[in-house]
Amino acid sequence: SGSKAGCRLLRTMVAFKFDPVDLIFSAGGAVAAMMILHFVHTQAMVQGYSAMCPPLGAVAVLVFALPAAPASKPISVAAGFLFGSIAVYGIYELVGDDFMKEFGGTRALLVGGAIAAMKITDCVHPPVGAYAVLMADVPAIKALGPKYILYPGLTGALVLVLVSVVTNAIKDAISKNKIKKA
């Protein structure tokens, strides 16, 4: 039948992998981390700050689902956000909203600046590119001024990294123990 053929085709195109320990700690760790991040965010909001923004969802995918990837290393996440945000804020202060507006010049320059800062420091973390777009497009982010360097991107990313380091260490210990028993 057509649906069976479709399933066979899908299985040849996608390598399905089911490791229960990896799945529980990757997905479960991300859930726990996002809940902890929500708590930190609500506490920060009392002080007039934020620790939550959309690029942090992508950070969670990287640090929990692909922890060995270069872009997922704690230094890449932290320094990528720090140096990328410094570059983005500095460029935005220089060019403002109207740089080659008809071509999306400010947005393009901010993303390019973030990439340059991450390449120079060898700490490339792709969600920082999305964070740069927020500076170009979101009035509430622009209103942060220099606080943009720390909030919400870097602060939120550090929370996710901290939880991922602990979660991934536990996952690795369980996986190594499982291999020794086999």
Disulfide bonds with the S-S distance in Angstrom:
none
